[in-house]
Amino acid sequence: MDGRTGRTGSIYTVEWVPGTDLLLGICHCGARRRFEDPIELWDWMLGHPEGHRSPADPAPEPALTRRA
């Protein structure tokens, strides 16, 4: 298992899936995805949030803004 700190100080984890040639990428947001190619895995994780949600996922709710 290997964790790497991204630009935002977030932790990214890469795990080997035993018995396969696959790597499991776990983003700091909790999204998980399996890859054969480590370059595609890191592109996916470091490209956050692009590609982290499937089209079936609901749109995220807008952040609340504080008024002065």
C-alpha positions as CSV (number, residue, x, y, z in Angstrom):
1,M,0.0,0.0,0.0
2,D,1.3,3.4,-0.9
3,G,-0.1,6.8,0.1
4,R,0.9,10.1,-1.6
5,T,0.1,13.6,-0.6
6,G,-1.5,15.7,-3.4
7,R,-1.3,19.4,-4.1
8,T,-4.1,20.1,-1.6
9,G,-2.4,18.0,1.2
10,S,-4.9,15.2,0.7
11,I,-4.0,11.5,0.9
12,Y,-4.2,9.3,-2.1
13,T,-3.9,5.5,-1.7
14,V,-2.9,2.9,-4.2
15,E,-3.4,-0.8,-3.4
16,W,-2.7,-3.9,-5.4
17,V,-5.7,-6.2,-5.8
18,P,-4.4,-9.7,-4.7
19,G,-4.6,-12.4,-7.4
20,T,-4.9,-9.8,-10.2
21,D,-2.8,-7.4,-12.2
22,L,-5.1,-4.5,-11.0
23,L,-4.4,-1.5,-8.8
24,L,-7.1,0.0,-6.7
25,G,-7.0,3.8,-6.5
26,I,-8.6,5.4,-3.5
27,C,-9.0,9.2,-3.7
28,H,-9.1,11.5,-0.7
29,C,-12.9,12.0,-1.3
30,G,-13.5,8.2,-0.9
31,A,-14.0,7.4,-4.6
32,R,-12.5,4.1,-5.6
33,R,-11.6,2.7,-9.0
34,R,-9.6,-0.2,-10.4
35,F,-7.0,0.2,-13.1
36,E,-4.5,-1.9,-15.0
37,D,-2.4,1.1,-16.0
38,P,-0.8,3.0,-13.1
39,I,-0.5,6.2,-15.2
40,E,-4.3,6.2,-15.8
41,L,-4.8,5.6,-12.1
42,W,-2.8,8.7,-11.1
43,D,-4.3,10.8,-13.9
44,W,-7.7,9.9,-12.4
45,M,-6.8,10.6,-8.8
46,L,-4.9,13.8,-9.5
47,G,-7.6,15.1,-11.9
48,H,-10.1,15.3,-9.0
49,P,-13.1,15.7,-9.2
50,E,-13.3,14.9,-12.9
51,G,-14.3,11.3,-13.5
52,H,-15.1,10.6,-9.9
53,R,-18.8,10.4,-10.3
54,S,-20.9,8.3,-12.6
55,P,-23.7,9.9,-14.6
56,A,-26.2,8.2,-12.3
57,D,-24.9,10.0,-9.3
58,P,-26.9,13.1,-8.2
59,A,-25.4,16.5,-8.7
60,P,-23.6,17.8,-5.6
61,E,-25.5,20.3,-3.6
62,P,-24.1,23.9,-3.8
63,A,-22.1,25.0,-0.8
64,L,-23.7,27.4,1.6
65,T,-22.4,30.9,1.5
66,R,-22.1,33.1,4.5
67,R,-23.4,36.6,4.3
68,A,-22.0,39.4,6.3
